[in-house]
Structure formats: structure tokens, C-alpha cells
Amino acid sequence: MDLPNDDFILLSLINAKLRDEFYSLECLCESLDVSLDEICSRLNSLGYEYCAVRNAFVPC
């Protein structure tokens, strides 16, 4: 899967997929063949971090 260039669109896409399709970030990354490090790095730069309890990226 090609990740969107816009980080805010990426945030929306990843959180929607986590909410609707995947039970963990690791599962999403493995299934879609995307880099967990790239997603975390890009979303961390926006001030969001992954919360496993909520299964979503939330503001830091």
C-alpha cells in the first residue's frame, strides 16, 4: 500500500483502519505491508503517539 503524502490524511486513514479493520498497529502494518517505523515517525512529528489500549494514534 502506498501511504498518503499528507501526514494528516495518513493519521485519519490509519486511525480509521485501526478502528474498523485491525486489532493492532502491528497487524495493520503486516497486513498492508507498510513500515511501522515510518508511520510512527510521521505521526509522532504531528504530536500523536500510538495508544495500544485505545488502538489509535492520540495526541501526546
PDBQT receptor file of N, H, CA, C and O in Angstrom, charges set to zero:
ATOM      1  N   MET A   1       0.842  -1.174   0.000  1.00  0.00    +0.000 N 
ATOM      2  CA  MET A   1       0.000   0.000   0.000  1.00  0.00    +0.000 C 
ATOM      3  C   MET A   1       0.891   1.242   0.000  1.00  0.00    +0.000 C 
ATOM      4  O   MET A   1       1.859   1.317   0.756  1.00  0.00    +0.000 OA
ATOM      5  N   ASP A   2       0.566   2.196  -0.835  1.00  0.00    +0.000 N 
ATOM      6  H   ASP A   2      -0.221   2.135  -1.449  1.00  0.00    +0.000 HD
ATOM      7  CA  ASP A   2       1.263   3.471  -0.835  1.00  0.00    +0.000 C 
ATOM      8  C   ASP A   2       0.631   4.370   0.212  1.00  0.00    +0.000 C 
ATOM      9  O   ASP A   2      -0.585   4.560   0.232  1.00  0.00    +0.000 OA
ATOM     10  N   LEU A   3       1.464   4.918   1.079  1.00  0.00    +0.000 N 
ATOM     11  H   LEU A   3       2.452   4.763   1.063  1.00  0.00    +0.000 HD
ATOM     12  CA  LEU A   3       0.975   5.806   2.132  1.00  0.00    +0.000 C 
ATOM     13  C   LEU A   3       0.731   7.198   1.559  1.00  0.00    +0.000 C 
ATOM     14  O   LEU A   3       1.472   7.646   0.685  1.00  0.00    +0.000 OA
ATOM     15  N   PRO A   4      -0.301   7.883   2.044  1.00  0.00    +0.000 N 
ATOM     16  CA  PRO A   4      -0.547   9.253   1.594  1.00  0.00    +0.000 C 
ATOM     17  C   PRO A   4       0.638  10.149   1.940  1.00  0.00    +0.000 C 
ATOM     18  O   PRO A   4       1.316   9.929   2.943  1.00  0.00    +0.000 OA
ATOM     19  N   ASN A   5       0.886  11.154   1.113  1.00  0.00    +0.000 N 
ATOM     20  H   ASN A   5       0.335  11.334   0.297  1.00  0.00    +0.000 HD
ATOM     21  CA  ASN A   5       1.979  12.095   1.359  1.00  0.00    +0.000 C 
ATOM     22  C   ASN A   5       1.642  13.060   2.486  1.00  0.00    +0.000 C 
ATOM     23  O   ASN A   5       2.536  13.496   3.212  1.00  0.00    +0.000 OA
ATOM     24  N   ASP A   6       0.381  13.396   2.640  1.00  0.00    +0.000 N 
ATOM     25  H   ASP A   6      -0.345  13.042   2.051  1.00  0.00    +0.000 HD
ATOM     26  CA  ASP A   6      -0.052  14.333   3.679  1.00  0.00    +0.000 C 
ATOM     27  C   ASP A   6      -0.180  13.585   5.004  1.00  0.00    +0.000 C 
ATOM     28  O   ASP A   6      -0.920  12.606   5.098  1.00  0.00    +0.000 OA
ATOM     29  N   ASP A   7       0.544  14.047   6.033  1.00  0.00    +0.000 N 
ATOM     30  H   ASP A   7       1.145  14.843   5.957  1.00  0.00    +0.000 HD
ATOM     31  CA  ASP A   7       0.561  13.341   7.310  1.00  0.00    +0.000 C 
ATOM     32  C   ASP A   7      -0.784  13.365   8.028  1.00  0.00    +0.000 C 
ATOM     33  O   ASP A   7      -1.102  12.425   8.757  1.00  0.00    +0.000 OA
ATOM     34  N   PHE A   8      -1.578  14.415   7.840  1.00  0.00    +0.000 N 
ATOM     35  H   PHE A   8      -1.319  15.178   7.247  1.00  0.00    +0.000 HD
ATOM     36  CA  PHE A   8      -2.894  14.463   8.482  1.00  0.00    +0.000 C 
ATOM     37  C   PHE A   8      -3.868  13.474   7.824  1.00  0.00    +0.000 C 
ATOM     38  O   PHE A   8      -4.721  12.891   8.494  1.00  0.00    +0.000 OA
ATOM     39  N   ILE A   9      -3.728  13.297   6.527  1.00  0.00    +0.000 N 
ATOM     40  H   ILE A   9      -3.035  13.771   5.983  1.00  0.00    +0.000 HD
ATOM     41  CA  ILE A   9      -4.542  12.283   5.839  1.00  0.00    +0.000 C 
ATOM     42  C   ILE A   9      -4.092  10.894   6.281  1.00  0.00    +0.000 C 
ATOM     43  O   ILE A   9      -4.918  10.000   6.465  1.00  0.00    +0.000 OA
ATOM     44  N   LEU A  10      -2.788  10.715   6.451  1.00  0.00    +0.000 N 
ATOM     45  H   LEU A  10      -2.117  11.441   6.301  1.00  0.00    +0.000 HD
ATOM     46  CA  LEU A  10      -2.264   9.440   6.959  1.00  0.00    +0.000 C 
ATOM     47  C   LEU A  10      -2.837   9.138   8.334  1.00  0.00    +0.000 C 
ATOM     48  O   LEU A  10      -3.260   8.013   8.600  1.00  0.00    +0.000 OA
ATOM     49  N   LEU A  11      -2.854  10.134   9.208  1.00  0.00    +0.000 N 
ATOM     50  H   LEU A  11      -2.511  11.049   8.992  1.00  0.00    +0.000 HD
ATOM     51  CA  LEU A  11      -3.417   9.962  10.556  1.00  0.00    +0.000 C 
ATOM     52  C   LEU A  11      -4.869   9.498  10.480  1.00  0.00    +0.000 C 
ATOM     53  O   LEU A  11      -5.260   8.550  11.162  1.00  0.00    +0.000 OA
ATOM     54  N   SER A  12      -5.652  10.158   9.664  1.00  0.00    +0.000 N 
ATOM     55  H   SER A  12      -5.335  10.928   9.110  1.00  0.00    +0.000 HD
ATOM     56  CA  SER A  12      -7.061   9.801   9.517  1.00  0.00    +0.000 C 
ATOM     57  C   SER A  12      -7.226   8.385   8.961  1.00  0.00    +0.000 C 
ATOM     58  O   SER A  12      -8.042   7.608   9.456  1.00  0.00    +0.000 OA
ATOM     59  N   LEU A  13      -6.457   8.063   7.944  1.00  0.00    +0.000 N 
ATOM     60  H   LEU A  13      -5.793   8.694   7.541  1.00  0.00    +0.000 HD
ATOM     61  CA  LEU A  13      -6.532   6.740   7.318  1.00  0.00    +0.000 C 
ATOM     62  C   LEU A  13      -6.153   5.633   8.297  1.00  0.00    +0.000 C 
ATOM     63  O   LEU A  13      -6.864   4.637   8.424  1.00  0.00    +0.000 OA
ATOM     64  N   ILE A  14      -5.029   5.812   8.987  1.00  0.00    +0.000 N 
ATOM     65  H   ILE A  14      -4.451   6.621   8.883  1.00  0.00    +0.000 HD
ATOM     66  CA  ILE A  14      -4.554   4.779   9.914  1.00  0.00    +0.000 C 
ATOM     67  C   ILE A  14      -5.544   4.597  11.063  1.00  0.00    +0.000 C 
ATOM     68  O   ILE A  14      -5.869   3.463  11.413  1.00  0.00    +0.000 OA
ATOM     69  N   ASN A  15      -6.025   5.680  11.651  1.00  0.00    +0.000 N 
ATOM     70  H   ASN A  15      -5.761   6.601  11.366  1.00  0.00    +0.000 HD
ATOM     71  CA  ASN A  15      -6.984   5.543  12.749  1.00  0.00    +0.000 C 
ATOM     72  C   ASN A  15      -8.292   4.906  12.287  1.00  0.00    +0.000 C 
ATOM     73  O   ASN A  15      -8.890   4.133  13.035  1.00  0.00    +0.000 OA
ATOM     74  N   ALA A  16      -8.746   5.210  11.083  1.00  0.00    +0.000 N 
ATOM     75  H   ALA A  16      -8.260   5.838  10.476  1.00  0.00    +0.000 HD
ATOM     76  CA  ALA A  16      -9.967   4.580  10.569  1.00  0.00    +0.000 C 
ATOM     77  C   ALA A  16      -9.752   3.080  10.375  1.00  0.00    +0.000 C 
ATOM     78  O   ALA A  16     -10.612   2.275  10.734  1.00  0.00    +0.000 OA
ATOM     79  N   LYS A  17      -8.615   2.710   9.812  1.00  0.00    +0.000 N 
ATOM     80  H   LYS A  17      -7.916   3.363   9.521  1.00  0.00    +0.000 HD
ATOM     81  CA  LYS A  17      -8.339   1.278   9.612  1.00  0.00    +0.000 C 
ATOM     82  C   LYS A  17      -8.187   0.556  10.942  1.00  0.00    +0.000 C 
ATOM     83  O   LYS A  17      -8.651  -0.575  11.085  1.00  0.00    +0.000 OA
ATOM     84  N   LEU A  18      -7.542   1.193  11.919  1.00  0.00    +0.000 N 
ATOM     85  H   LEU A  18      -7.165   2.112  11.802  1.00  0.00    +0.000 HD
ATOM     86  CA  LEU A  18      -7.413   0.576  13.237  1.00  0.00    +0.000 C 
ATOM     87  C   LEU A  18      -8.784   0.404  13.890  1.00  0.00    +0.000 C 
ATOM     88  O   LEU A  18      -9.043  -0.614  14.533  1.00  0.00    +0.000 OA
ATOM     89  N   ARG A  19      -9.643   1.374  13.729  1.00  0.00    +0.000 N 
ATOM     90  H   ARG A  19      -9.433   2.201  13.207  1.00  0.00    +0.000 HD
ATOM     91  CA  ARG A  19     -10.983   1.301  14.318  1.00  0.00    +0.000 C 
ATOM     92  C   ARG A  19     -11.839   0.228  13.639  1.00  0.00    +0.000 C 
ATOM     93  O   ARG A  19     -12.553  -0.516  14.311  1.00  0.00    +0.000 OA
ATOM     94  N   ASP A  20     -11.767   0.150  12.303  1.00  0.00    +0.000 N 
ATOM     95  H   ASP A  20     -11.188   0.755  11.757  1.00  0.00    +0.000 HD
ATOM     96  CA  ASP A  20     -12.711  -0.673  11.554  1.00  0.00    +0.000 C 
ATOM     97  C   ASP A  20     -12.203  -2.050  11.145  1.00  0.00    +0.000 C 
ATOM     98  O   ASP A  20     -13.002  -2.964  10.943  1.00  0.00    +0.000 OA
ATOM     99  N   GLU A  21     -10.877  -2.215  11.019  1.00  0.00    +0.000 N 
ATOM    100  H   GLU A  21     -10.228  -1.473  11.183  1.00  0.00    +0.000 HD
ATOM    101  CA  GLU A  21     -10.388  -3.440  10.399  1.00  0.00    +0.000 C 
ATOM    102  C   GLU A  21      -9.327  -4.216  11.193  1.00  0.00    +0.000 C 
ATOM    103  O   GLU A  21      -9.246  -5.439  11.076  1.00  0.00    +0.000 OA
ATOM    104  N   PHE A  22      -8.520  -3.523  11.991  1.00  0.00    +0.000 N 
ATOM    105  H   PHE A  22      -8.585  -2.530  12.086  1.00  0.00    +0.000 HD
ATOM    106  CA  PHE A  22      -7.360  -4.173  12.605  1.00  0.00    +0.000 C 
ATOM    107  C   PHE A  22      -7.367  -4.016  14.114  1.00  0.00    +0.000 C 
ATOM    108  O   PHE A  22      -7.778  -2.977  14.633  1.00  0.00    +0.000 OA
ATOM    109  N   TYR A  23      -6.917  -5.035  14.816  1.00  0.00    +0.000 N 
ATOM    110  H   TYR A  23      -6.583  -5.878  14.395  1.00  0.00    +0.000 HD
ATOM    111  CA  TYR A  23      -6.916  -5.016  16.277  1.00  0.00    +0.000 C 
ATOM    112  C   TYR A  23      -5.606  -4.480  16.851  1.00  0.00    +0.000 C 
ATOM    113  O   TYR A  23      -5.500  -4.287  18.063  1.00  0.00    +0.000 OA
ATOM    114  N   SER A  24      -4.602  -4.236  15.995  1.00  0.00    +0.000 N 
ATOM    115  H   SER A  24      -4.688  -4.393  15.011  1.00  0.00    +0.000 HD
ATOM    116  CA  SER A  24      -3.337  -3.669  16.485  1.00  0.00    +0.000 C 
ATOM    117  C   SER A  24      -2.611  -2.983  15.337  1.00  0.00    +0.000 C 
ATOM    118  O   SER A  24      -2.862  -3.266  14.166  1.00  0.00    +0.000 OA
ATOM    119  N   LEU A  25      -1.716  -2.086  15.693  1.00  0.00    +0.000 N 
ATOM    120  H   LEU A  25      -1.513  -1.857  16.645  1.00  0.00    +0.000 HD
ATOM    121  CA  LEU A  25      -0.905  -1.396  14.690  1.00  0.00    +0.000 C 
ATOM    122  C   LEU A  25       0.010  -2.381  13.980  1.00  0.00    +0.000 C 
ATOM    123  O   LEU A  25       0.214  -2.280  12.770  1.00  0.00    +0.000 OA
ATOM    124  N   GLU A  26       0.557  -3.323  14.718  1.00  0.00    +0.000 N 
ATOM    125  H   GLU A  26       0.391  -3.404  15.701  1.00  0.00    +0.000 HD
ATOM    126  CA  GLU A  26       1.444  -4.313  14.114  1.00  0.00    +0.000 C 
ATOM    127  C   GLU A  26       0.709  -5.146  13.076  1.00  0.00    +0.000 C 
ATOM    128  O   GLU A  26       1.251  -5.434  12.009  1.00  0.00    +0.000 OA
ATOM    129  N   CYS A  27      -0.515  -5.531  13.384  1.00  0.00    +0.000 N 
ATOM    130  H   CYS A  27      -0.955  -5.297  14.250  1.00  0.00    +0.000 HD
ATOM    131  CA  CYS A  27      -1.333  -6.315  12.453  1.00  0.00    +0.000 C 
ATOM    132  C   CYS A  27      -1.621  -5.506  11.185  1.00  0.00    +0.000 C 
ATOM    133  O   CYS A  27      -1.549  -6.038  10.077  1.00  0.00    +0.000 OA
ATOM    134  N   LEU A  28      -1.946  -4.228  11.349  1.00  0.00    +0.000 N 
ATOM    135  H   LEU A  28      -2.005  -3.796  12.249  1.00  0.00    +0.000 HD
ATOM    136  CA  LEU A  28      -2.204  -3.354  10.203  1.00  0.00    +0.000 C 
ATOM    137  C   LEU A  28      -0.971  -3.277   9.313  1.00  0.00    +0.000 C 
ATOM    138  O   LEU A  28      -1.067  -3.457   8.099  1.00  0.00    +0.000 OA
ATOM    139  N   CYS A  29       0.174  -3.012   9.905  1.00  0.00    +0.000 N 
ATOM    140  H   CYS A  29       0.252  -2.866  10.891  1.00  0.00    +0.000 HD
ATOM    141  CA  CYS A  29       1.404  -2.862   9.133  1.00  0.00    +0.000 C 
ATOM    142  C   CYS A  29       1.774  -4.140   8.393  1.00  0.00    +0.000 C 
ATOM    143  O   CYS A  29       2.172  -4.109   7.229  1.00  0.00    +0.000 OA
ATOM    144  N   GLU A  30       1.636  -5.249   9.081  1.00  0.00    +0.000 N 
ATOM    145  H   GLU A  30       1.313  -5.275  10.027  1.00  0.00    +0.000 HD
ATOM    146  CA  GLU A  30       1.954  -6.537   8.447  1.00  0.00    +0.000 C 
ATOM    147  C   GLU A  30       0.995  -6.835   7.298  1.00  0.00    +0.000 C 
ATOM    148  O   GLU A  30       1.428  -7.248   6.222  1.00  0.00    +0.000 OA
ATOM    149  N   SER A  31      -0.278  -6.635   7.513  1.00  0.00    +0.000 N 
ATOM    150  H   SER A  31      -0.630  -6.300   8.387  1.00  0.00    +0.000 HD
ATOM    151  CA  SER A  31      -1.279  -6.935   6.506  1.00  0.00    +0.000 C 
ATOM    152  C   SER A  31      -1.156  -6.036   5.277  1.00  0.00    +0.000 C 
ATOM    153  O   SER A  31      -1.325  -6.498   4.148  1.00  0.00    +0.000 OA
ATOM    154  N   LEU A  32      -0.861  -4.751   5.494  1.00  0.00    +0.000 N 
ATOM    155  H   LEU A  32      -0.724  -4.376   6.411  1.00  0.00    +0.000 HD
ATOM    156  CA  LEU A  32      -0.778  -3.795   4.390  1.00  0.00    +0.000 C 
ATOM    157  C   LEU A  32       0.637  -3.637   3.844  1.00  0.00    +0.000 C 
ATOM    158  O   LEU A  32       0.859  -2.889   2.891  1.00  0.00    +0.000 OA
ATOM    159  N   ASP A  33       1.601  -4.345   4.451  1.00  0.00    +0.000 N 
ATOM    160  H   ASP A  33       1.422  -4.952   5.225  1.00  0.00    +0.000 HD
ATOM    161  CA  ASP A  33       2.999  -4.285   4.043  1.00  0.00    +0.000 C 
ATOM    162  C   ASP A  33       3.515  -2.839   4.042  1.00  0.00    +0.000 C 
ATOM    163  O   ASP A  33       4.066  -2.350   3.056  1.00  0.00    +0.000 OA
ATOM    164  N   VAL A  34       3.312  -2.180   5.181  1.00  0.00    +0.000 N 
ATOM    165  H   VAL A  34       2.864  -2.577   5.982  1.00  0.00    +0.000 HD
ATOM    166  CA  VAL A  34       3.805  -0.816   5.373  1.00  0.00    +0.000 C 
ATOM    167  C   VAL A  34       4.738  -0.797   6.585  1.00  0.00    +0.000 C 
ATOM    168  O   VAL A  34       4.671  -1.666   7.455  1.00  0.00    +0.000 OA
ATOM    169  N   SER A  35       5.597   0.199   6.622  1.00  0.00    +0.000 N 
ATOM    170  H   SER A  35       5.652   0.905   5.915  1.00  0.00    +0.000 HD
ATOM    171  CA  SER A  35       6.593   0.303   7.679  1.00  0.00    +0.000 C 
ATOM    172  C   SER A  35       6.008   0.899   8.952  1.00  0.00    +0.000 C 
ATOM    173  O   SER A  35       5.520   2.029   8.951  1.00  0.00    +0.000 OA
ATOM    174  N   LEU A  36       6.060   0.143  10.026  1.00  0.00    +0.000 N 
ATOM    175  H   LEU A  36       6.456  -0.775  10.028  1.00  0.00    +0.000 HD
ATOM    176  CA  LEU A  36       5.605   0.627  11.326  1.00  0.00    +0.000 C 
ATOM    177  C   LEU A  36       6.437   1.838  11.748  1.00  0.00    +0.000 C 
ATOM    178  O   LEU A  36       5.901   2.813  12.274  1.00  0.00    +0.000 OA
ATOM    179  N   ASP A  37       7.739   1.772  11.516  1.00  0.00    +0.000 N 
ATOM    180  H   ASP A  37       8.175   0.980  11.088  1.00  0.00    +0.000 HD
ATOM    181  CA  ASP A  37       8.620   2.882  11.898  1.00  0.00    +0.000 C 
ATOM    182  C   ASP A  37       8.275   4.155  11.146  1.00  0.00    +0.000 C 
ATOM    183  O   ASP A  37       8.281   5.238  11.732  1.00  0.00    +0.000 OA
ATOM    184  N   GLU A  38       7.973   4.043   9.857  1.00  0.00    +0.000 N 
ATOM    185  H   GLU A  38       7.968   3.163   9.381  1.00  0.00    +0.000 HD
ATOM    186  CA  GLU A  38       7.632   5.229   9.070  1.00  0.00    +0.000 C 
ATOM    187  C   GLU A  38       6.330   5.853   9.563  1.00  0.00    +0.000 C 
ATOM    188  O   GLU A  38       6.243   7.071   9.719  1.00  0.00    +0.000 OA
ATOM    189  N   ILE A  39       5.320   5.020   9.808  1.00  0.00    +0.000 N 
ATOM    190  H   ILE A  39       5.391   4.031   9.681  1.00  0.00    +0.000 HD
ATOM    191  CA  ILE A  39       4.039   5.537  10.293  1.00  0.00    +0.000 C 
ATOM    192  C   ILE A  39       4.232   6.232  11.635  1.00  0.00    +0.000 C 
ATOM    193  O   ILE A  39       3.777   7.361  11.822  1.00  0.00    +0.000 OA
ATOM    194  N   CYS A  40       4.900   5.568  12.560  1.00  0.00    +0.000 N 
ATOM    195  H   CYS A  40       5.270   4.652  12.407  1.00  0.00    +0.000 HD
ATOM    196  CA  CYS A  40       5.101   6.158  13.887  1.00  0.00    +0.000 C 
ATOM    197  C   CYS A  40       5.903   7.444  13.806  1.00  0.00    +0.000 C 
ATOM    198  O   CYS A  40       5.568   8.423  14.472  1.00  0.00    +0.000 OA
ATOM    199  N   SER A  41       6.939   7.457  13.014  1.00  0.00    +0.000 N 
ATOM    200  H   SER A  41       7.212   6.662  12.472  1.00  0.00    +0.000 HD
ATOM    201  CA  SER A  41       7.772   8.649  12.877  1.00  0.00    +0.000 C 
ATOM    202  C   SER A  41       6.974   9.824  12.315  1.00  0.00    +0.000 C 
ATOM    203  O   SER A  41       7.046  10.938  12.833  1.00  0.00    +0.000 OA
ATOM    204  N   ARG A  42       6.226   9.570  11.270  1.00  0.00    +0.000 N 
ATOM    205  H   ARG A  42       6.167   8.665  10.849  1.00  0.00    +0.000 HD
ATOM    206  CA  ARG A  42       5.455  10.650  10.651  1.00  0.00    +0.000 C 
ATOM    207  C   ARG A  42       4.366  11.169  11.578  1.00  0.00    +0.000 C 
ATOM    208  O   ARG A  42       4.148  12.377  11.658  1.00  0.00    +0.000 OA
ATOM    209  N   LEU A  43       3.683  10.277  12.275  1.00  0.00    +0.000 N 
ATOM    210  H   LEU A  43       3.860   9.295  12.210  1.00  0.00    +0.000 HD
ATOM    211  CA  LEU A  43       2.597  10.714  13.146  1.00  0.00    +0.000 C 
ATOM    212  C   LEU A  43       3.128  11.304  14.445  1.00  0.00    +0.000 C 
ATOM    213  O   LEU A  43       2.499  12.195  15.017  1.00  0.00    +0.000 OA
ATOM    214  N   ASN A  44       4.269  10.826  14.921  1.00  0.00    +0.000 N 
ATOM    215  H   ASN A  44       4.779  10.102  14.456  1.00  0.00    +0.000 HD
ATOM    216  CA  ASN A  44       4.905  11.437  16.096  1.00  0.00    +0.000 C 
ATOM    217  C   ASN A  44       5.294  12.877  15.801  1.00  0.00    +0.000 C 
ATOM    218  O   ASN A  44       5.223  13.734  16.682  1.00  0.00    +0.000 OA
ATOM    219  N   SER A  45       5.706  13.150  14.561  1.00  0.00    +0.000 N 
ATOM    220  H   SER A  45       5.764  12.454  13.845  1.00  0.00    +0.000 HD
ATOM    221  CA  SER A  45       6.091  14.518  14.197  1.00  0.00    +0.000 C 
ATOM    222  C   SER A  45       4.902  15.470  14.226  1.00  0.00    +0.000 C 
ATOM    223  O   SER A  45       5.081  16.684  14.313  1.00  0.00    +0.000 OA
ATOM    224  N   LEU A  46       3.684  14.922  14.154  1.00  0.00    +0.000 N 
ATOM    225  H   LEU A  46       3.539  13.935  14.084  1.00  0.00    +0.000 HD
ATOM    226  CA  LEU A  46       2.463  15.731  14.263  1.00  0.00    +0.000 C 
ATOM    227  C   LEU A  46       2.021  15.901  15.715  1.00  0.00    +0.000 C 
ATOM    228  O   LEU A  46       1.108  16.672  16.011  1.00  0.00    +0.000 OA
ATOM    229  N   GLY A  47       2.683  15.169  16.619  1.00  0.00    +0.000 N 
ATOM    230  H   GLY A  47       3.424  14.543  16.379  1.00  0.00    +0.000 HD
ATOM    231  CA  GLY A  47       2.303  15.233  18.028  1.00  0.00    +0.000 C 
ATOM    232  C   GLY A  47       1.331  14.134  18.427  1.00  0.00    +0.000 C 
ATOM    233  O   GLY A  47       0.568  14.295  19.380  1.00  0.00    +0.000 OA
ATOM    234  N   TYR A  48       1.353  13.019  17.706  1.00  0.00    +0.000 N 
ATOM    235  H   TYR A  48       1.973  12.888  16.932  1.00  0.00    +0.000 HD
ATOM    236  CA  TYR A  48       0.484  11.875  18.008  1.00  0.00    +0.000 C 
ATOM    237  C   TYR A  48       1.336  10.661  18.311  1.00  0.00    +0.000 C 
ATOM    238  O   TYR A  48       2.406  10.475  17.730  1.00  0.00    +0.000 OA
ATOM    239  N   GLU A  49       0.853   9.836  19.224  1.00  0.00    +0.000 N 
ATOM    240  H   GLU A  49      -0.016   9.986  19.696  1.00  0.00    +0.000 HD
ATOM    241  CA  GLU A  49       1.532   8.584  19.527  1.00  0.00    +0.000 C 
ATOM    242  C   GLU A  49       0.498   7.464  19.581  1.00  0.00    +0.000 C 
ATOM    243  O   GLU A  49      -0.680   7.685  19.863  1.00  0.00    +0.000 OA
ATOM    244  N   TYR A  50       0.983   6.251  19.299  1.00  0.00    +0.000 N 
ATOM    245  H   TYR A  50       1.939   6.072  19.070  1.00  0.00    +0.000 HD
ATOM    246  CA  TYR A  50       0.083   5.097  19.297  1.00  0.00    +0.000 C 
ATOM    247  C   TYR A  50      -0.251   4.685  20.720  1.00  0.00    +0.000 C 
ATOM    248  O   TYR A  50       0.640   4.529  21.554  1.00  0.00    +0.000 OA
ATOM    249  N   CYS A  51      -1.532   4.511  20.993  1.00  0.00    +0.000 N 
ATOM    250  H   CYS A  51      -2.256   4.638  20.316  1.00  0.00    +0.000 HD
ATOM    251  CA  CYS A  51      -2.017   4.026  22.285  1.00  0.00    +0.000 C 
ATOM    252  C   CYS A  51      -2.623   2.643  22.055  1.00  0.00    +0.000 C 
ATOM    253  O   CYS A  51      -3.676   2.520  21.430  1.00  0.00    +0.000 OA
ATOM    254  N   ALA A  52      -1.959   1.606  22.560  1.00  0.00    +0.000 N 
ATOM    255  H   ALA A  52      -1.104   1.706  23.068  1.00  0.00    +0.000 HD
ATOM    256  CA  ALA A  52      -2.429   0.239  22.352  1.00  0.00    +0.000 C 
ATOM    257  C   ALA A  52      -3.782  -0.011  23.018  1.00  0.00    +0.000 C 
ATOM    258  O   ALA A  52      -4.595  -0.778  22.503  1.00  0.00    +0.000 OA
ATOM    259  N   VAL A  53      -4.023   0.625  24.148  1.00  0.00    +0.000 N 
ATOM    260  H   VAL A  53      -3.362   1.249  24.566  1.00  0.00    +0.000 HD
ATOM    261  CA  VAL A  53      -5.297   0.438  24.859  1.00  0.00    +0.000 C 
ATOM    262  C   VAL A  53      -6.465   0.926  24.007  1.00  0.00    +0.000 C 
ATOM    263  O   VAL A  53      -7.509   0.277  23.944  1.00  0.00    +0.000 OA
ATOM    264  N   ARG A  54      -6.284   2.064  23.358  1.00  0.00    +0.000 N 
ATOM    265  H   ARG A  54      -5.436   2.590  23.410  1.00  0.00    +0.000 HD
ATOM    266  CA  ARG A  54      -7.333   2.639  22.503  1.00  0.00    +0.000 C 
ATOM    267  C   ARG A  54      -7.224   2.167  21.074  1.00  0.00    +0.000 C 
ATOM    268  O   ARG A  54      -8.146   2.370  20.284  1.00  0.00    +0.000 OA
ATOM    269  N   ASN A  55      -6.102   1.533  20.721  1.00  0.00    +0.000 N 
ATOM    270  H   ASN A  55      -5.353   1.368  21.363  1.00  0.00    +0.000 HD
ATOM    271  CA  ASN A  55      -5.818   1.082  19.359  1.00  0.00    +0.000 C 
ATOM    272  C   ASN A  55      -5.985   2.238  18.385  1.00  0.00    +0.000 C 
ATOM    273  O   ASN A  55      -6.692   2.136  17.382  1.00  0.00    +0.000 OA
ATOM    274  N   ALA A  56      -5.316   3.339  18.705  1.00  0.00    +0.000 N 
ATOM    275  H   ALA A  56      -4.742   3.422  19.520  1.00  0.00    +0.000 HD
ATOM    276  CA  ALA A  56      -5.411   4.540  17.875  1.00  0.00    +0.000 C 
ATOM    277  C   ALA A  56      -4.230   5.454  18.174  1.00  0.00    +0.000 C 
ATOM    278  O   ALA A  56      -3.601   5.367  19.228  1.00  0.00    +0.000 OA
ATOM    279  N   PHE A  57      -3.951   6.327  17.220  1.00  0.00    +0.000 N 
ATOM    280  H   PHE A  57      -4.463   6.398  16.364  1.00  0.00    +0.000 HD
ATOM    281  CA  PHE A  57      -2.994   7.386  17.458  1.00  0.00    +0.000 C 
ATOM    282  C   PHE A  57      -3.735   8.523  18.128  1.00  0.00    +0.000 C 
ATOM    283  O   PHE A  57      -4.764   8.989  17.638  1.00  0.00    +0.000 OA
ATOM    284  N   VAL A  58      -3.201   8.964  19.253  1.00  0.00    +0.000 N 
ATOM    285  H   VAL A  58      -2.365   8.585  19.651  1.00  0.00    +0.000 HD
ATOM    286  CA  VAL A  58      -3.830  10.008  20.061  1.00  0.00    +0.000 C 
ATOM    287  C   VAL A  58      -2.814  11.122  20.303  1.00  0.00    +0.000 C 
ATOM    288  O   VAL A  58      -1.609  10.887  20.210  1.00  0.00    +0.000 OA
ATOM    289  N   PRO A  59      -3.289  12.338  20.614  1.00  0.00    +0.000 N 
ATOM    290  CA  PRO A  59      -2.344  13.432  20.883  1.00  0.00    +0.000 C 
ATOM    291  C   PRO A  59      -1.460  13.102  22.082  1.00  0.00    +0.000 C 
ATOM    292  O   PRO A  59      -1.912  12.519  23.068  1.00  0.00    +0.000 OA
ATOM    293  N   CYS A  60      -0.184  13.491  21.974  1.00  0.00    +0.000 N 
ATOM    294  H   CYS A  60       0.183  13.964  21.174  1.00  0.00    +0.000 HD
ATOM    295  CA  CYS A  60       0.771  13.265  23.071  1.00  0.00    +0.000 C 
ATOM    296  C   CYS A  60       0.447  14.146  24.256  1.00  0.00    +0.000 C 
ATOM    297  O   CYS A  60       1.141  14.095  25.271  1.00  0.00    +0.000 OA
TER     298      CYS A  60
